[in-house]
């Protein structure tokens, strides 16, 4: 079966018509939008005018606009600071019921404006900045969250233990690591189930996807569960497709690594996967050449994925030689 061919876009100031025409020209059939594109009708009209489907990507716990209004709801990290306050990854504490209600309200509003082919839950985890974590590094050095008083109280109630609040992260990781991990994973899985239930009711024809970290359970001493609270098998029960954020260049890895990671995800979840293709270098020095971009698109086509997600439009629009490569693969 032909995979979904998608392209992520972030800048809501772009010309919607240009974007839609580029997608059609390059062979993209289901461009991926974040909810900011639904604040007016320009993008929806432009995509529908070109006969394109849409993929709505919901950034669950990453919400800088909300946190600007409600700074008390920031997740608190293992270093005792607000999660991402000094960067772009502004993370909400996952225990905030008022926030989750606002996410559901926004879903109902957005899915009243759009009939997407795919809806995905992104940033559906506890805080950590995985893009800056080396897979061959030390798990003990990973800054994660959330250790706010509300999360600690909810955890104590769930496990029947008392956490030493003097240095809660150290105490938990020394004495209560297993129940903490199970509690974190259950928290995230419960939120995913709740949101997917809403989406299925509001958009019954949409395929559901969940974004996961590009880590196996054996990587970094089990950090995907311990630090992020992502149990891929549990999350997969609620989804039709798993989208591991497997950016080869960003993580300094190889094509073989990605092949093995995606095979592991397929096996452990029983669900098809999304294959990410990175157009330009991020976080690590160096470049992604046109030849490397071409090769990764070839690998994507041979991997039998449910979807191929290209990251991202703004970069391709500035690199016509890479846009031509994309067209070669997707319009062939």
Residue, then its C-alpha position, 0 to 999 in steps of 0.5 A: x500500500x502506498x504510504x501517506x506522504x506528508x510534510x511538516x510546516x510551522x510558520x503560520x505567516x506563510x502564503x497558504x496558496x503557495x504552500x498548497x501548490x508546493x505540496x501538490x507539485x512535490x507529491x505531498x498528499x497529506x500535509x501536517x499542520x499544527x493547530x495554529x493554522x486553524x485560527x483562520x480559514x486560509x490554510x484549510x481553504x487552500x488545501x481543500x482547493x488543491x484536493x489535498x487531505x490534512x494531518x492535524x498534529x496536536x502538541x499536547x504538553x508543549x504550549x508556550x502560549x498557555x504557559x505565558x498566561x499560567x506560569x504556575x502550570x509549568x512542569x518542574x524539572x529534576x534540576x528544580x527549574x521550569x521546563x523549557x522556560x529559557x528555550x522553545x520547549x515550554x512544557x506543561x505539568x501533566x497533572x493539571x486537570x484544568x489544562x487537559x480540559x483546555x486541550x479537549x476544548x481546543x480539540x473540539x473547536x479545531x475538529x469543527x473546522x477541519x476534517x483531517x485524514x490523520x490526527x497525531x498526538x505530539x509531545x505526549x510525554x513528561x518533559x525532557x529535551x531528547x534532541x540534545x541527548x546523546x544515545x551513547x551518553x549517560x542516562x543519569x544526566x538527563x533532565x526530566x520532569x515533572x517533580x512539582x508538588x502536585x505530581x509528587x502528591x499524586x504519585x504518593x497517593x498512587x504508590x502509598x509511599x512518602x517522598x522526601x521533598x528535600x531532594x525529591x528526584x534523587x530520593x525517587x530514583x534511589x528508592x522508588x524508581x519502579x513505581x515512579x516509572x509505572x506511574x509516569x507511564x500510566x499518567x501519559x497513557x491515560x491522557x492519550x486514551x482520553x484524547x484519542x477517545x475525543x478524537x474518535x468521536x469528533x473525527x471518526x474517519x481519521x487515522x490516529x498516530x502517536x509520536x514517541x521518542x526515537x529510543x528503544x526500551x534498552x537505550x539509555x537504561x530505559x529512559x523512554x519509560x523512566x524519564x519520558x513516561x512513554x510506554x510505546x506498547x501501551x500508547x499503541x493500543x489507542x493508535x493506528x500508527x506510531x511515529x518515532x521521531x527518528x531523525x538520523x542526523x540529529x541523533x548522529x546515527x546511521x540508516x541501519x540504526x533507523x531500520x533497526x529502531x523502526x523494526x523494534x517499534x513495529x515488533x513491540x507495538x504491533x502497529x505500522x510506523x511513520x518514517x521521518x526524513x530530515x531535510x536540513x541539519x539540526x542541533x549537530x554541526x554539519x550538513x545534510x547534502x542533496x545526495x544524503x536527502x535523496x538516499x534517505x528518501x530511497x530508504x523511506x520508500x523501501x521501508x514499507x512505512x504507513x507514512x513518510x513525514x518530511x521535516x520541514x516545508x520552510x527548509x525545502x522552500x529555500x532549497x529548490x534542489x532538495x524540493x526537486x529530489x522530493x518531487x522525484x520520489x513522491x511524483x514518480 
